[in-house]
């Protein structure tokens, strides 16, 4: 592989095609395709006791990798998905092995990195935004090792002032497109016209997911009924807190009459609450998978959901190390990325609801009306080539996207680019269909 920096699309598709990008104005792409630009997001942080687990010893030519997670490796959410990706990468590159440290709070990131380096690893993956500065320092002090930070914005590929040493890269797998599709499913099945969302923290990553979900729900529901959807958000200020998630889900059902619940909390709790209401309390409530396929936790309430496969991303870094072809990159995968066929398929051949690439939809419940399934699949395929963008008037039935105060945030002829989606200066609002107040600070 050439040491010359390659484009993201060439890297992801394996081809030399370049993405066409329109002009950028005020954090928006006007009349063009959304750009692939550097940005910032936040990953979960859970403060608990640190533990260590190690896999089999690597063969002589294999890659030895080290990972550390903010949460438990078996939380069925964020850290669990990373651990599945770790195992997939180990299996994909012969002779490779890995170790991991779970439940690492931000202040202990440097200690976790030292523990992994002491094991002789070749490459370290840090799976939380809060680990960024410790990774930057470690990369600077260990030029013979490689470092990958998940959800950060500082790397050897980043523009100044965020450029680091060349042995550090960044990566993220993005869900906002899937949340829009979840919203289409929600708008197709809701009987009350009210949807709810259990949110972790009001950061750009979560806010854009909430807004995308509600835009999709409104687009489908308004076509059905001529009325706007109503949406409510309850913040629990935690990534992993089943009791708070349960309390929030119940409040959305009982107090707001929500009958479809989405969430950002790394356990199946909200889906389990929906299952309880559906099977035990005589009230039909739907919910989703999050990070991994959670169908078994709510078989009668599971609608679809967002799933991530970190395996291809981690495998890519393993192979660079194994073949001595490292170059710093910033990876932001969306629908269709890291698939054998990156481009859209005909609706009849769509793999929506089946594993595909790094981010994909959980199985689609047959309760979703056929015409809605067709639209979900159409949008799923169109988003692979950025033909359709949720954060554009097209994602809002042709109308500008407005905030709760009626201010236009994305006007006709515009669509959000990565900077808009990731920045707390622009992704700092709720769309107009959300009744809950946006946190002011």
MARGUNU-48953 format. One line per 8 residues: their letters; for each residue x, y, z of C-alpha. Coordinates in Angstrom, 3 decimals, padded with zeros to 6 digits, m for minus. Last residue first. Layout:
REM residues N
A = X:Y:Z; ...
This chain:
REM residues 441
XXXXXXXX = m026.413:025.423:029.697; m029.860:024.846:028.335; m031.131:021.320:027.998; m033.659:021.037:025.143; m037.195:021.214:026.467; m039.375:018.180:025.730; m042.048:018.575:023.042; m040.005:017.300:020.102
XXXXXXXX = m041.664:017.977:016.751; m039.683:021.208:016.210; m036.290:019.564:015.930; m034.166:019.657:019.076; m031.086:021.851:019.189; m027.338:021.829:019.796; m026.061:020.065:016.681; m024.604:023.370:015.442
XXXXXXXX = m022.149:024.627:018.071; m021.853:021.195:019.693; m020.274:020.038:016.442; m020.696:016.534:015.079; m023.590:016.874:012.636; m022.641:020.306:011.341; m019.005:019.291:010.819; m020.115:016.102:009.110
XXXXXXXX = m022.240:017.877:006.539; m025.887:018.817:006.904; m027.987:019.367:003.823; m029.011:022.553:002.061; m031.197:023.416:m000.929; m034.136:024.289:001.285; m032.981:025.403:004.719; m031.319:023.538:007.569
XXXXXXXX = m031.500:025.223:010.986; m034.592:027.348:010.371; m035.750:028.924:013.629; m039.206:027.883:014.798; m038.335:027.987:018.485; m038.308:024.195:018.728; m035.800:023.933:015.883; m036.615:023.989:012.209
XXXXXXXX = m035.673:021.679:009.340; m036.798:023.246:006.082; m039.752:021.431:004.480; m039.595:018.871:001.678; m041.166:016.079:003.701; m038.530:016.458:006.449; m035.815:014.128:005.134; m036.028:015.915:001.787
XXXXXXXX = m035.524:019.185:003.681; m032.080:017.896:004.692; m030.719:016.106:007.735; m031.933:012.662:006.662; m029.649:012.659:003.577; m030.668:010.795:000.415; m028.445:010.272:m002.627; m025.579:009.879:m000.188
XXXXXXXX = m024.457:006.756:m002.077; m025.273:004.355:000.751; m028.115:006.650:001.814; m030.125:005.643:m001.238; m030.076:001.974:m000.225; m031.441:002.540:003.271; m033.912:005.089:001.903; m035.352:002.503:m000.482
XXXXXXXX = m035.337:m000.220:002.161; m037.200:001.950:004.662; m039.617:003.029:001.930; m040.381:m000.583:001.019; m040.815:m001.535:004.647; m043.287:001.328:005.022; m045.334:000.076:002.062; m045.365:m003.421:003.551
XXXXXXXX = m046.635:m002.313:006.939; m044.237:m002.928:009.868; m045.741:m005.826:011.837; m043.392:m008.179:009.970; m040.616:m006.892:012.299; m037.499:m005.786:010.444; m034.354:m007.592:011.576; m031.687:m005.240:013.016
XXXXXXXX = m030.523:m002.542:010.648; m026.899:m002.028:009.652; m023.605:m000.452:010.604; m020.130:m001.898:009.900; m020.921:m003.643:006.634; m024.042:m005.698:006.068; m025.923:m007.913:008.503; m029.624:m008.180:007.592
XXXXXXXX = m032.598:m005.902:008.203; m031.916:m003.828:005.096; m030.221:m006.197:002.627; m031.955:m004.635:m000.353; m032.535:m006.836:m003.406; m036.123:m005.773:m004.080; m035.169:m002.164:m003.339; m032.541:m002.250:m006.082
XXXXXXXX = m029.029:m002.101:m004.597; m027.049:000.924:m003.536; m023.253:001.022:m003.793; m020.623:m000.393:m001.428; m020.636:m003.915:m002.809; m018.139:m006.010:m000.817; m019.016:m003.931:002.270; m016.773:m001.641:004.264
XXXXXXXX = m019.169:001.294:003.998; m022.712:000.657:002.838; m024.392:002.699:005.552; m021.941:004.851:007.493; m018.303:004.565:008.461; m016.227:007.449:009.776; m012.521:006.511:009.540; m009.709:008.968:010.248
XXXXXXXX = m006.448:007.582:008.926; m002.772:007.368:009.901; m000.663:005.153:007.621; 000.568:001.683:008.436; 001.834:m000.630:005.713; 003.985:m003.015:007.771; 001.909:m005.963:006.547; 000.740:m007.104:009.997
XXXXXXXX = 000.285:m003.533:011.230; m001.825:m002.503:008.238; m003.713:m005.781:008.481; m004.577:m005.273:012.144; m005.858:m001.765:011.356; m008.234:m003.078:008.670; m009.356:m005.899:010.941; m010.394:m003.366:013.575
XXXXXXXX = m012.620:m001.561:011.114; m014.037:m004.762:009.627; m014.833:m006.171:013.102; m016.550:m003.099:014.549; m019.961:m004.464:013.582; m022.670:m002.066:014.713; m026.414:m002.574:015.046; m029.254:m000.072:014.969
XXXXXXXX = m032.815:m001.252:015.530; m035.900:m003.166:014.316; m039.419:m003.396:015.847; m038.848:m005.522:018.954; m041.906:m005.636:021.208; m042.994:m009.286:021.053; m039.459:m010.717:021.043; m038.267:m008.329:023.743
XXXXXXXX = m034.946:m009.452:025.195; m034.477:m012.002:022.408; m034.519:m009.260:019.782; m031.477:m007.497:021.277; m029.302:m007.555:018.146; m026.233:m005.557:019.179; m025.467:m001.813:019.193; m029.051:m000.865:020.199
XXXXXXXX = m032.055:m003.005:019.354; m035.463:m001.363:019.266; m038.770:m000.579:020.951; m042.523:m001.058:020.561; m045.361:m000.700:023.048; m048.793:m002.365:022.829; m050.602:m001.928:026.137; m052.210:m004.943:027.840
XXXXXXXX = m050.023:m004.925:030.909; m048.292:m008.291:030.690; m047.270:m008.996:027.075; m047.008:m005.545:025.505; m046.251:m003.605:028.671; m043.585:m006.089:029.726; m042.048:m006.189:026.236; m041.770:m002.407:026.132
XXXXXXXX = m040.015:m002.503:029.507; m037.623:m005.133:028.171; m036.857:m002.941:025.156; m036.005:m000.080:027.498; m033.761:m002.336:029.583; m031.777:m003.923:026.724; m028.527:m002.371:028.028; m026.192:000.333:026.742
XXXXXXXX = m028.424:003.339:027.064; m029.227:005.491:024.030; m032.931:004.941:023.487; m035.933:004.561:021.216; m039.456:004.034:022.526; m042.685:003.528:020.552; m046.083:003.657:022.327; m045.711:007.027:024.021
XXXXXXXX = m048.717:007.952:026.166; m046.868:010.911:027.741; m047.164:010.123:031.452; m047.503:006.338:031.455; m045.375:005.362:028.465; m042.712:008.057:028.732; m042.594:007.660:032.503; m042.181:003.896:032.180
XXXXXXXX = m039.243:004.336:029.821; m037.577:006.855:032.131; m037.893:004.595:035.187; m036.494:001.645:033.259; m033.559:003.660:031.948; m032.852:004.942:035.456; m032.849:001.390:036.871; m030.795:000.039:033.910
XXXXXXXX = m027.970:002.597:034.231; m025.217:002.290:031.618; m024.482:005.375:029.544; m025.606:007.840:032.187; m027.195:011.260:032.348; m030.752:009.823:032.428; m032.309:012.292:029.987; m036.007:011.897:029.110
XXXXXXXX = m037.065:012.911:025.602; m040.601:013.403:024.275; m041.912:013.248:020.727; m045.178:014.268:019.124; m045.744:013.327:015.477; m047.274:015.850:013.127; m050.706:015.205:011.652; m051.815:014.391:008.091
XXXXXXXX = m052.484:010.835:009.236; m050.339:008.423:007.289; m048.101:010.908:005.486; m047.668:012.729:008.775; m046.682:009.500:010.526; m043.983:008.567:008.014; m042.193:011.909:007.901; m042.760:012.483:011.611
XXXXXXXX = m041.101:009.233:012.624; m038.149:009.853:010.323; m037.585:013.364:011.646; m037.965:012.048:015.213; m035.292:009.393:014.780; m032.905:011.813:013.070; m033.376:014.358:015.859; m032.693:011.774:018.567
XXXXXXXX = m029.619:010.454:016.772; m028.306:013.979:016.200; m028.774:014.729:019.884; m026.954:011.562:020.984; m023.779:012.247:019.008; m023.955:016.007:019.572; m023.995:015.658:023.388; m027.116:015.836:025.544
XXXXXXXX = m026.228:012.742:027.644; m027.853:009.300:027.887; m031.227:009.699:026.201; m034.422:007.672:026.670; m036.562:008.606:023.661; m040.308:008.633:023.300; m042.837:008.465:020.471; m046.376:009.816:020.401
XXXXXXXX = m048.871:009.474:017.552; m050.972:007.206:019.761; m051.268:004.326:017.316; m047.604:004.153:016.355; m046.834:001.550:013.675; m045.683:003.453:010.569; m044.190:006.406:012.428; m042.006:004.035:014.426
XXXXXXXX = m040.748:002.252:011.301; m039.863:005.569:009.679; m038.166:006.594:012.931; m036.067:003.443:012.899; m034.983:004.487:009.406; m033.941:007.892:010.764; m032.095:006.144:013.589; m030.257:004.055:011.010
XXXXXXXX = m028.984:007.176:009.261; m027.849:008.611:012.615; m025.836:005.511:013.497; m022.165:006.209:012.701; m019.166:003.905:013.193; m016.090:005.803:014.424; m012.333:005.739:013.853; m009.174:007.631:014.772
XXXXXXXX = m005.489:007.079:013.997; m002.185:007.448:015.861; 001.304:006.366:014.694; 001.712:009.530:012.628; 002.202:011.754:015.698; m000.679:014.133:016.313; m002.513:016.653:014.146; m005.383:018.378:015.955
XXXXXXXX = m004.250:021.969:015.347; m003.891:021.296:012.483; m005.573:018.809:010.123; m006.174:015.245:011.307; m004.390:012.281:009.709; m001.856:011.792:012.516; m004.766:011.780:014.900; m006.941:013.937:017.142
XXXXXXXX = m010.706:013.801:016.491; m011.991:011.123:018.828; m014.768:008.567:018.540; m012.560:005.452:018.825; m008.855:006.137:019.297; m006.372:003.926:017.472; m002.731:003.672:018.587; 000.300:002.024:017.023
XXXXXXXX = 003.634:001.218:018.681; 007.249:002.077:017.709; 006.684:005.802:018.345; 005.897:005.164:022.028; 006.039:008.517:023.858; 004.002:010.479:021.312; 001.464:007.670:020.963; 001.119:007.502:024.748
XXXXXXXX = 000.510:011.244:024.986; m002.169:011.223:022.295; m003.758:008.140:023.859; m003.973:009.770:027.299; m005.513:012.839:025.682; m008.200:010.790:023.915; m009.429:008.414:026.635; m012.589:010.437:027.290
XXXXXXXX = m013.888:009.678:023.797; m014.111:006.001:024.663; m012.920:002.778:023.041; m009.130:003.030:023.135; m007.528:000.557:020.706; m003.865:m000.291:021.258; m001.436:m001.765:018.714; 001.691:m003.925:018.860
XXXXXXXX = 001.065:m005.363:022.327; 003.979:m006.278:024.557; 002.065:m007.057:027.748; 003.671:m004.022:029.391; 002.090:m001.936:026.643; m001.336:m003.169:027.732; m000.759:m002.284:031.381; 000.677:001.103:030.388
XXXXXXXX = m002.420:001.891:028.297; m004.694:000.962:031.207; m002.709:003.177:033.560; m002.960:006.099:031.130; m006.724:005.618:030.842; m007.265:005.611:034.608; m008.639:009.163:034.824; m011.258:008.330:032.149
XXXXXXXX = m012.791:005.390:034.004; m011.892:001.895:032.742; m014.628:m000.707:033.110; m012.962:m003.284:030.862; m009.348:m004.144:030.063; m008.729:m006.176:026.959; m006.290:m008.654:025.483; m005.660:m009.636:021.905
XXXXXXXX = m004.479:m012.343:019.571; m003.357:m012.646:015.981; m001.899:m015.715:014.280; m004.044:m015.398:011.202; m005.821:m012.036:010.696; m009.599:m012.524:010.524; m010.029:m014.411:013.805; m008.392:m011.734:015.954
XXXXXXXX = m010.362:m009.092:014.046; m013.657:m010.842:014.795; m012.797:m011.214:018.477; m012.039:m007.512:018.821; m015.222:m006.600:016.960; m017.270:m008.671:019.411; m015.510:m006.831:022.246; m016.350:m003.503:020.644
XXXXXXXX = m020.023:m004.480:020.472; m019.993:m005.511:024.150; m018.424:m002.176:025.101; m021.226:m000.196:023.454; m024.268:m002.349:024.250; m024.944:m005.915:025.332; m023.241:m004.975:028.644; m020.957:m008.014:028.383
XXXXXXXX = m017.615:m006.255:027.991; m018.470:m004.009:030.898; m018.053:m000.280:030.324; m015.353:002.273:029.455; m013.399:m000.185:027.312; m009.705:m000.940:026.828; m008.190:m002.839:023.956; m004.784:m004.426:023.318
XXXXXXXX = m003.572:m006.027:020.117; m000.914:m008.614:019.262; m000.672:m009.025:015.526; 000.410:m012.357:014.092; 003.782:m013.325:012.692; 004.959:m015.448:015.659; 001.577:m016.877:016.598; m000.356:m014.956:019.199
XXXXXXXX = m001.079:m016.375:022.657; m004.709:m017.159:023.378; m007.042:m014.483:024.725; m006.572:m012.243:027.773; m008.988:m010.776:030.321; m008.382:m007.895:032.718; m010.580:m006.147:035.293; m010.900:m002.520:036.390
XXXXXXXX = m013.519:m001.630:039.004; m016.206:000.855:037.929; m016.521:004.314:036.446; m018.451:004.110:033.198; m017.657:006.369:030.226; m019.592:006.024:026.986; m018.360:007.558:023.742; m018.349:011.195:022.722
XXXXXXXX = m018.103:012.706:019.306; m015.814:015.049:017.428; m015.157:015.959:013.843; m013.060:015.370:010.754; m014.760:015.670:007.404; m016.523:013.314:005.035; m018.745:015.685:003.157; m022.475:015.567:002.555
XXXXXXXX = m023.238:015.611:m001.161; m024.097:018.800:m002.999; m026.612:021.616:m003.322; m025.408:023.390:m000.206; m023.352:021.401:002.286; m023.923:022.921:005.684; m021.621:024.240:008.462; m022.371:027.838:007.541
XXXXXXXX = m021.649:027.240:003.871; m019.932:024.262:002.247; m019.849:023.678:m001.486; m020.743:020.269:m002.814; m018.715:017.096:m002.514; m018.368:014.460:m005.192; m016.829:011.342:m003.719; m013.737:010.057:m005.467
XXXXXXXX = m013.640:006.680:m007.203; m010.309:004.893:m006.791; m011.758:001.622:m005.606; m011.376:m000.431:m002.429; m014.706:000.944:m001.293; m013.689:002.139:002.160; m010.132:003.261:001.363; m011.087:004.841:m001.944
XXXXXXXX = m014.009:006.559:m000.248; m011.831:007.841:002.568; m009.208:009.200:000.203; m005.685:007.827:000.323; m002.691:009.376:002.050; 000.550:008.517:000.228; 002.395:005.665:001.962; 001.250:003.446:m000.861
X = 000.000:000.000:000.000
